[in-house]
Amino acid sequence: MTEAVFRETTAEPRTQAVPLSHLSLELGHLYMEDFEAGPEHLRRHFARVRPWAEAARAFAADRAGGRRARISTCFLIDDYFTRFASPAEVVPMLLAEAERAGLAVDYLARESACAVSGKIPVAEAVAARIVEEPPPGSHGNRPPAAQTGWLANGVRSPAVRAPQAMRRATAWEPPRETAARRHSVFLDVELWNETPDGERLWSCPFLAAVWQLARLGLLRHQGEPVFDPQPHTGAFPDDWDDLPPLVRLSARADPFAAYRTCSVLPSRFLPVEHAVRVVLDQTDVDRDALRQVAERSAGEGVPVPGPVADRVSYVFCEET
């Protein structure tokens, strides 16, 4: 007999594709103290960002091979670690200083949305897709990142133990990077810790990794895109929770997500973004989303690196 297998079509949600630009250009990622410093501080920030943003645009246009390069700009505001002022106070000041420098912000995002967007536990879902690379010679004696909240790019230095009777003391060994070239650059990344109330507090590097996946169009929840840009209408609200996770500020903006990302950031973000790469290198990204991007890029004749981390680039400029 031949056994027939019946399956509900709704049991396998279709992965919805997202429109893609050639480049997602981040014009900044600032914290409470940056905004508290006032308009002059933001003015200096955008003045330093502008030449690098123009260079990134020119490079993206050259890579597009003579066709119009689709480039969208974005800005991430930290409302996760510290709630300060209000969107009604902060956002107009931010946009005014960007415009003064000759820059336009197409999309505005809240960092808290990288943790939870609406009812979607985004950070938790990405954390569940982490697949740690077993270092050569490891024997599974290290607790997994899902338990510890720490993710490394190699082998940690073993703890030195006190000698017992008839036993030698464990010799110290240095940590080793898995993909080291001649010398190791070992990094151990804290993904989260817990508050006194037992609530998980996601780290800045991990939320930044989620942010990069969002900009690359690779986040899905039950087949649907996690970040759906909402058009800005009217005045900005007085409460951050009333501001959509991702706001489209320009009706003529190119798509938010892109084949590649470039972030122009103050130099203090360099260690954070090193940690971002460690997270991206060990995250099992949605296969259907990856396939859609690969098919789209091939159809346009725009080569995209296979490793997700290689689609991300940075310019680290001097502090304001």
FITORLO-256742 format. One record per residue (C-alpha): residue in three letters; x, z, y. Coordinates in Angstrom, 2 decimals. Example, Ala and Ser with C-alpha at 12.3 -4.5 7.8 and 13.67 -1.06 7.14 Angstrom:
<recs>
+------+---------+---------+---------+
! type !    east !      up !   north !
+------+---------+---------+---------+
!  Ala !   12.30 !    7.80 !   -4.50 !
!  Ser !   13.67 !    7.14 !   -1.06 !
+------+---------+---------+---------+
</recs>
This chain:
<recs>
+------+---------+---------+---------+
! type !    east !      up !   north !
+------+---------+---------+---------+
!  Met !    0.00 !    0.00 !    0.00 !
!  Thr !    1.03 !   -0.62 !    3.59 !
!  Glu !    0.64 !    2.37 !    5.82 !
!  Ala !   -0.62 !    1.56 !    9.30 !
!  Val !    0.59 !    3.71 !   12.14 !
!  Phe !   -1.77 !    4.10 !   15.07 !
!  Arg !   -0.42 !    5.34 !   18.38 !
!  Glu !   -2.16 !    6.10 !   21.65 !
!  Thr !   -0.77 !    3.91 !   24.40 !
!  Thr !   -1.06 !    6.83 !   26.80 !
!  Ala !    1.21 !    8.90 !   24.53 !
!  Glu !    4.20 !    6.85 !   25.71 !
!  Pro !    4.09 !    6.77 !   29.51 !
!  Arg !    5.46 !    3.63 !   31.09 !
!  Thr !    8.54 !    4.18 !   33.21 !
!  Gln !    7.65 !    2.97 !   36.68 !
!  Ala !   10.33 !    0.97 !   38.48 !
!  Val !   11.27 !    1.74 !   42.06 !
!  Pro !   12.29 !   -0.67 !   44.82 !
!  Leu !   16.04 !   -0.67 !   45.40 !
!  Ser !   18.30 !   -1.24 !   48.35 !
!  His !   21.92 !   -2.27 !   47.96 !
!  Leu !   23.16 !    0.93 !   49.59 !
!  Ser !   21.80 !    4.38 !   50.40 !
!  Leu !   23.84 !    5.64 !   53.35 !
!  Glu !   23.73 !    9.40 !   54.00 !
!  Leu !   24.41 !   10.28 !   57.63 !
!  Gly !   24.74 !   14.01 !   57.10 !
!  His !   23.88 !   17.13 !   55.15 !
!  Leu !   23.90 !   20.12 !   57.48 !
!  Tyr !   23.09 !   23.80 !   57.25 !
!  Met !   21.45 !   26.39 !   59.43 !
!  Glu !   24.61 !   27.17 !   61.39 !
!  Asp !   25.00 !   23.49 !   62.29 !
!  Phe !   21.57 !   23.38 !   63.88 !
!  Glu !   21.96 !   26.78 !   65.50 !
!  Ala !   25.05 !   25.43 !   67.27 !
!  Gly !   22.72 !   23.22 !   69.29 !
!  Pro !   22.40 !   19.55 !   70.30 !
!  Glu !   26.04 !   19.27 !   71.37 !
!  His !   27.20 !   20.11 !   67.84 !
!  Leu !   24.89 !   17.46 !   66.38 !
!  Arg !   26.09 !   15.01 !   69.04 !
!  Arg !   29.70 !   15.48 !   67.95 !
!  His !   28.69 !   15.15 !   64.29 !
!  Phe !   26.99 !   11.79 !   64.75 !
!  Ala !   29.78 !   10.52 !   67.02 !
!  Arg !   32.24 !   11.12 !   64.15 !
!  Val !   29.87 !    9.64 !   61.56 !
!  Arg !   29.12 !    6.39 !   63.41 !
!  Pro !   32.38 !    4.43 !   62.84 !
!  Trp !   32.42 !    5.32 !   59.14 !
!  Ala !   28.74 !    4.42 !   58.77 !
!  Glu !   29.44 !    1.04 !   60.38 !
!  Ala !   32.33 !    0.48 !   57.98 !
!  Ala !   30.11 !    1.32 !   54.99 !
!  Arg !   27.49 !   -1.13 !   56.25 !
!  Ala !   30.09 !   -3.88 !   56.62 !
!  Phe !   31.40 !   -3.26 !   53.11 !
!  Ala !   27.86 !   -3.36 !   51.65 !
!  Ala !   27.14 !   -6.61 !   53.50 !
!  Asp !   30.33 !   -8.16 !   52.08 !
!  Arg !   29.38 !   -7.03 !   48.57 !
!  Ala !   25.93 !   -8.65 !   48.95 !
!  Gly !   27.62 !  -12.05 !   48.87 !
!  Gly !   26.18 !  -13.61 !   51.99 !
!  Arg !   22.63 !  -12.38 !   51.48 !
!  Arg !   21.09 !   -9.79 !   53.74 !
!  Ala !   22.22 !   -6.41 !   52.54 !
!  Arg !   19.39 !   -3.91 !   52.10 !
!  Ile !   20.71 !   -0.64 !   53.52 !
!  Ser !   18.70 !    2.52 !   54.10 !
!  Thr !   19.92 !    5.67 !   55.82 !
!  Cys !   19.01 !    9.24 !   54.94 !
!  Phe !   19.63 !   12.80 !   56.04 !
!  Leu !   19.29 !   15.98 !   53.96 !
!  Ile !   18.26 !   19.25 !   55.60 !
!  Asp !   18.97 !   22.54 !   53.84 !
!  Asp !   15.71 !   24.48 !   53.68 !
!  Tyr !   16.52 !   25.94 !   50.25 !
!  Phe !   19.19 !   28.56 !   50.86 !
!  Thr !   18.03 !   29.54 !   54.35 !
!  Arg !   14.76 !   28.94 !   56.17 !
!  Phe !   15.40 !   28.55 !   59.88 !
!  Ala !   13.44 !   27.41 !   62.93 !
!  Ser !   10.81 !   24.81 !   62.01 !
!  Pro !   10.60 !   21.04 !   61.46 !
!  Ala !    8.86 !   20.78 !   64.84 !
!  Glu !   11.98 !   22.23 !   66.50 !
!  Val !   14.78 !   20.83 !   64.34 !
!  Val !   13.78 !   17.28 !   63.41 !
!  Pro !   13.15 !   15.85 !   66.92 !
!  Met !   16.52 !   17.25 !   68.07 !
!  Leu !   18.22 !   15.72 !   65.04 !
!  Leu !   16.67 !   12.30 !   65.52 !
!  Ala !   17.35 !   12.28 !   69.25 !
!  Glu !   21.06 !   12.98 !   68.77 !
!  Ala !   21.34 !   10.35 !   66.02 !
!  Glu !   19.72 !    7.79 !   68.32 !
!  Arg !   22.05 !    8.80 !   71.16 !
!  Ala !   24.98 !    7.91 !   68.88 !
!  Gly !   23.42 !    4.56 !   67.99 !
!  Leu !   22.31 !    5.63 !   64.52 !
!  Ala !   18.83 !    5.51 !   62.97 !
!  Val !   17.66 !    7.88 !   60.22 !
!  Asp !   15.26 !    6.04 !   57.91 !
!  Tyr !   14.50 !    8.88 !   55.49 !
!  Leu !   14.52 !   12.65 !   55.90 !
!  Ala !   14.66 !   14.90 !   52.83 !
!  Arg !   14.37 !   18.64 !   52.21 !
!  Glu !   16.98 !   20.18 !   49.92 !
!  Ser !   14.36 !   22.51 !   48.43 !
!  Ala !   12.69 !   19.41 !   46.95 !
!  Cys !   15.78 !   18.92 !   44.79 !
!  Ala !   14.84 !   22.22 !   43.14 !
!  Val !   11.05 !   21.81 !   43.01 !
!  Ser !    9.18 !   18.80 !   44.37 !
!  Gly !    5.46 !   19.55 !   44.58 !
!  Lys !    4.76 !   20.97 !   41.14 !
!  Ile !    7.69 !   19.19 !   39.46 !
!  Pro !   10.62 !   21.49 !   38.50 !
!  Val !   13.19 !   18.80 !   39.28 !
!  Ala !   16.37 !   20.86 !   38.94 !
!  Glu !   15.19 !   22.45 !   35.71 !
!  Ala !   14.41 !   19.01 !   34.26 !
!  Val !   17.86 !   17.66 !   35.19 !
!  Ala !   19.55 !   20.77 !   33.79 !
!  Ala !   17.79 !   20.15 !   30.48 !
!  Arg !   19.45 !   16.73 !   30.30 !
!  Ile !   23.01 !   18.05 !   30.56 !
!  Val !   25.03 !   17.10 !   27.50 !
!  Glu !   28.40 !   18.81 !   27.57 !
!  Glu !   31.43 !   16.81 !   26.51 !
!  Pro !   33.14 !   18.72 !   23.70 !
!  Pro !   36.81 !   19.09 !   24.66 !
!  Pro !   39.32 !   17.86 !   22.06 !
!  Gly !   40.12 !   20.58 !   19.58 !
!  Ser !   37.19 !   22.78 !   20.58 !
!  His !   35.39 !   24.75 !   17.88 !
!  Gly !   32.09 !   25.57 !   19.57 !
!  Asn !   33.23 !   29.06 !   20.57 !
!  Arg !   32.24 !   28.54 !   24.20 !
!  Pro !   28.59 !   29.31 !   25.05 !
!  Pro !   26.70 !   26.21 !   26.25 !
!  Ala !   25.96 !   25.60 !   29.93 !
!  Ala !   22.26 !   26.11 !   29.21 !
!  Gln !   23.07 !   29.79 !   28.54 !
!  Thr !   25.88 !   30.51 !   30.96 !
!  Gly !   24.99 !   28.31 !   33.94 !
!  Trp !   28.60 !   27.05 !   34.05 !
!  Leu !   29.78 !   23.49 !   33.32 !
!  Ala !   33.45 !   22.54 !   32.99 !
!  Asn !   35.30 !   19.24 !   32.87 !
!  Gly !   37.65 !   20.42 !   30.15 !
!  Val !   38.92 !   23.44 !   28.23 !
!  Arg !   38.97 !   26.81 !   29.95 !
!  Ser !   42.02 !   29.01 !   29.74 !
!  Pro !   41.43 !   31.43 !   26.83 !
!  Ala !   41.12 !   35.11 !   27.63 !
!  Val !   44.26 !   37.12 !   26.90 !
!  Arg !   43.43 !   39.87 !   24.42 !
!  Ala !   45.28 !   43.13 !   23.87 !
!  Pro !   47.30 !   43.21 !   20.65 !
!  Gln !   45.91 !   45.09 !   17.68 !
!  Ala !   47.78 !   46.66 !   14.83 !
!  Met !   49.92 !   44.12 !   12.96 !
!  Arg !   48.73 !   41.30 !   15.24 !
!  Arg !   50.39 !   39.45 !   18.04 !
!  Ala !   48.87 !   39.29 !   21.51 !
!  Thr !   47.11 !   36.03 !   22.31 !
!  Ala !   49.43 !   33.92 !   24.43 !
!  Trp !   48.19 !   32.61 !   27.75 !
!  Glu !   47.28 !   28.94 !   27.82 !
!  Pro !   46.44 !   26.84 !   30.87 !
!  Pro !   43.05 !   25.15 !   31.27 !
!  Arg !   43.00 !   21.42 !   30.46 !
!  Glu !   40.95 !   18.63 !   31.99 !
!  Thr !   39.41 !   16.43 !   29.29 !
!  Ala !   40.17 !   13.12 !   31.04 !
!  Ala !   43.40 !   14.20 !   32.70 !
!  Arg !   45.93 !   11.65 !   33.89 !
!  Arg !   49.36 !   13.21 !   33.43 !
!  His !   48.23 !   16.44 !   35.11 !
!  Ser !   44.94 !   18.30 !   34.90 !
!  Val !   42.51 !   18.95 !   37.71 !
!  Phe !   40.31 !   21.47 !   35.96 !
!  Leu !   36.97 !   22.43 !   37.48 !
!  Asp !   34.37 !   24.95 !   36.34 !
!  Val !   31.06 !   24.43 !   38.14 !
!  Glu !   28.43 !   27.10 !   38.63 !
!  Leu !   25.04 !   25.44 !   38.17 !
!  Trp !   22.94 !   28.48 !   38.98 !
!  Asn !   22.87 !   32.25 !   39.14 !
!  Glu !   20.04 !   34.75 !   39.13 !
!  Thr !   18.59 !   36.74 !   41.98 !
!  Pro !   17.92 !   40.51 !   41.57 !
!  Asp !   14.32 !   39.53 !   40.76 !
!  Gly !   15.49 !   37.40 !   37.84 !
!  Glu !   14.71 !   34.12 !   39.60 !
!  Arg !   17.13 !   31.22 !   39.05 !
!  Leu !   18.97 !   30.20 !   42.23 !
!  Trp !   20.38 !   26.70 !   41.91 !
!  Ser !   23.84 !   26.05 !   43.31 !
!  Cys !   24.61 !   23.66 !   46.14 !
!  Pro !   26.67 !   21.32 !   43.88 !
!  Phe !   23.89 !   21.08 !   41.32 !
!  Leu !   21.22 !   20.33 !   43.94 !
!  Ala !   23.59 !   17.74 !   45.43 !
!  Ala !   23.83 !   16.09 !   42.00 !
!  Val !   20.03 !   15.95 !   41.81 !
!  Trp !   20.05 !   14.44 !   45.32 !
!  Gln !   22.44 !   11.69 !   44.19 !
!  Leu !   20.25 !   10.87 !   41.17 !
!  Ala !   17.26 !   10.61 !   43.49 !
!  Arg !   19.10 !    8.23 !   45.83 !
!  Leu !   20.14 !    6.10 !   42.86 !
!  Gly !   16.51 !    5.78 !   41.75 !
!  Leu !   17.16 !    7.47 !   38.41 !
!  Leu !   14.77 !   10.45 !   38.48 !
!  Arg !   11.47 !   10.25 !   36.62 !
!  His !    8.76 !   12.73 !   35.64 !
!  Gln !    6.44 !   11.50 !   32.88 !
!  Gly !    7.47 !    7.98 !   33.82 !
!  Glu !    6.70 !    8.37 !   37.52 !
!  Pro !    9.32 !    8.49 !   40.31 !
!  Val !    9.97 !   12.04 !   41.44 !
!  Phe !   10.53 !   11.23 !   45.11 !
!  Asp !    7.82 !    9.11 !   46.71 !
!  Pro !    8.58 !    8.57 !   50.42 !
!  Gln !    5.68 !    9.59 !   52.63 !
!  Pro !    5.28 !    7.82 !   55.99 !
!  His !    5.64 !   10.02 !   59.05 !
!  Thr !    2.55 !   10.23 !   61.25 !
!  Gly !    1.85 !   12.52 !   64.16 !
!  Ala !    3.89 !   15.59 !   65.04 !
!  Phe !    6.25 !   17.43 !   62.73 !
!  Pro !    4.76 !   20.63 !   61.25 !
!  Asp !    5.69 !   24.21 !   62.10 !
!  Asp !    6.37 !   25.16 !   58.47 !
!  Trp !    8.91 !   23.55 !   56.13 !
!  Asp !    6.47 !   23.69 !   53.22 !
!  Asp !    4.14 !   21.43 !   55.17 !
!  Leu !    6.79 !   18.73 !   55.50 !
!  Pro !    6.78 !   16.23 !   52.58 !
!  Pro !    9.84 !   16.38 !   50.30 !
!  Leu !   10.87 !   12.90 !   51.46 !
!  Val !    9.66 !   11.40 !   54.73 !
!  Arg !    9.98 !    7.74 !   55.71 !
!  Leu !   10.62 !    7.73 !   59.44 !
!  Ser !   10.76 !    3.96 !   59.92 !
!  Ala !    8.04 !    1.61 !   58.72 !
!  Arg !   10.63 !   -1.20 !   58.55 !
!  Ala !   13.16 !    0.75 !   56.50 !
!  Asp !   14.67 !   -0.75 !   53.38 !
!  Pro !   13.92 !    1.13 !   50.12 !
!  Phe !   15.13 !    4.71 !   49.85 !
!  Ala !   16.75 !    4.35 !   46.41 !
!  Ala !   19.69 !    2.03 !   45.97 !
!  Tyr !   22.20 !    0.60 !   43.52 !
!  Arg !   24.95 !    2.63 !   45.17 !
!  Thr !   25.23 !    5.56 !   47.53 !
!  Cys !   27.68 !    6.44 !   50.27 !
!  Ser !   27.71 !    9.81 !   52.03 !
!  Val !   29.55 !   10.47 !   55.28 !
!  Leu !   30.19 !   14.21 !   55.23 !
!  Pro !   32.38 !   16.84 !   56.88 !
!  Ser !   35.54 !   17.54 !   54.89 !
!  Arg !   34.27 !   20.98 !   53.81 !
!  Phe !   31.98 !   19.20 !   51.32 !
!  Leu !   34.85 !   17.72 !   49.29 !
!  Pro !   34.94 !   20.48 !   46.61 !
!  Val !   31.14 !   20.39 !   46.36 !
!  Glu !   31.14 !   16.66 !   45.72 !
!  His !   33.93 !   16.98 !   43.15 !
!  Ala !   31.58 !   19.31 !   41.31 !
!  Val !   28.77 !   16.75 !   41.69 !
!  Arg !   30.81 !   14.21 !   39.75 !
!  Val !   31.42 !   16.71 !   36.94 !
!  Val !   27.65 !   17.23 !   36.66 !
!  Leu !   26.81 !   13.50 !   36.79 !
!  Asp !   29.42 !   12.69 !   34.15 !
!  Gln !   27.67 !   15.04 !   31.70 !
!  Thr !   24.02 !   14.27 !   32.46 !
!  Asp !   21.96 !   12.14 !   30.08 !
!  Val !   20.13 !   10.03 !   32.67 !
!  Asp !   16.73 !    8.51 !   31.86 !
!  Arg !   17.53 !    5.42 !   29.73 !
!  Asp !   14.57 !    3.36 !   30.93 !
!  Ala !   15.47 !    3.99 !   34.57 !
!  Leu !   19.05 !    2.92 !   33.85 !
!  Arg !   17.84 !   -0.21 !   32.10 !
!  Gln !   15.59 !   -1.15 !   35.01 !
!  Val !   18.46 !   -0.83 !   37.48 !
!  Ala !   20.76 !   -2.86 !   35.21 !
!  Glu !   18.21 !   -5.66 !   34.84 !
!  Arg !   17.45 !   -5.73 !   38.56 !
!  Ser !   21.10 !   -5.79 !   39.58 !
!  Ala !   21.92 !   -8.51 !   37.05 !
!  Gly !   19.03 !  -10.62 !   38.36 !
!  Glu !   20.39 !  -10.29 !   41.90 !
!  Gly !   23.97 !  -10.89 !   40.87 !
!  Val !   24.98 !   -7.48 !   42.20 !
!  Pro !   27.37 !   -5.73 !   39.78 !
!  Val !   26.72 !   -2.02 !   39.30 !
!  Pro !   29.18 !    0.31 !   37.52 !
!  Gly !   28.05 !    1.64 !   34.17 !
!  Pro !   28.96 !    5.31 !   34.75 !
!  Val !   26.48 !    6.84 !   37.18 !
!  Ala !   29.19 !    8.85 !   38.94 !
!  Asp !   31.00 !    5.60 !   39.80 !
!  Arg !   27.99 !    4.44 !   41.82 !
!  Val !   28.57 !    7.27 !   44.28 !
!  Ser !   31.09 !    7.08 !   47.14 !
!  Tyr !   32.04 !    9.24 !   50.10 !
!  Val !   33.73 !    9.36 !   53.45 !
!  Phe !   35.00 !   12.81 !   54.37 !
!  Cys !   35.53 !   13.06 !   58.09 !
!  Glu !   36.99 !   15.80 !   60.25 !
!  Glu !   34.90 !   18.83 !   61.12 !
!  Thr !   32.93 !   18.77 !   64.35 !
+------+---------+---------+---------+
</recs>
